[in-house]
Amino acid sequence: MGGTVKTIENSPLTQKLSAFVALSEVELAALERLHQRRRSFVAGRDMVHQGQSAQAAYILSKGWVCSYKLQPDGTRQIVDFQVPGDFLGLRSVLLRTSDHSFEPIVDIEAAEVLTVDLLDAFAQTPRLATAILWAASRDEAMVVEHLVGIGRRDADARMAHFLLELGSRLALVGMGGKEGFECPLTQYHLADALGLSAVHVNRVLRQLRECGLVTFRDSHVTFHDYQGLVTLAEFDATYLDQTGPLLK
């Protein structure tokens, strides 16, 4: 048990869930079992297709993924980006059919989680089930913020809010902070996620850089004036719920 616990304690998902619940050894062991089917996926090839049924969920351990919906005209709307510690397709497993696709942005590593394994873990460790429900609710809160961003924020505030949210999410798993973070996204990814053209994304990033707020260059985001960016975006991180465990 000791070796198992030590291994899983360092996983991104454990770090993320620990923001909500102080995990016991029994719960850590259940998490370790969910990580048993480890797989690798190459960049650019969908892991899950929109409309696919009878699929597994995945726990992302390494790399970045985008979830998106294709429109009839061939354009796509990126719904969100997944980073290490995130579940992929959790809702689709419970609803039996995927309503969107998942594409690795870089080569990734993920644990495949079958529906029966997930339901067994929920039955055996209710506190872990509650923590995963918290993670799913947090994801839903982020989608709401993205909807508000596309519908009501101007392009500068939309970009600022998005970068601040990414930084906060990555900080939770030890991959970012108020100084910045590594980011493999292209301007085309940002365009598809934020409802802007790639040309507009370029212009917004240049403006934010010239204002001394943030630089996104060579796959790295550098925050120069974190508080200034927060003010521009009217960013309130309360919806991310990262203040500490609610369940002790």
Buried (B, 14 or more C-beta within 10 A) or exposed (E): EEEBBEEBBEBBBBBBBBBBBBBEEBBBBBBBBBBEBEEEBEBEEBBBEBEBEEBBBBBBBEBBBBBBEEEEEEEBBBBBBBBBBBBBBBBBBEEEEBEBBBBBBBEBBBBBBBBEBBEBBBEBBEBBBBBBEBBBEBBEBBEEBBEEBBEEBEBBBBBBBBBBBBBBBBBBBEBBEBEBBEBEBEBEBBBBBBBBEBEBBBBBBEEBBEBEBBBBEEEEBEBBBBEBBBEBBEBEBEBBBBEEEEEE
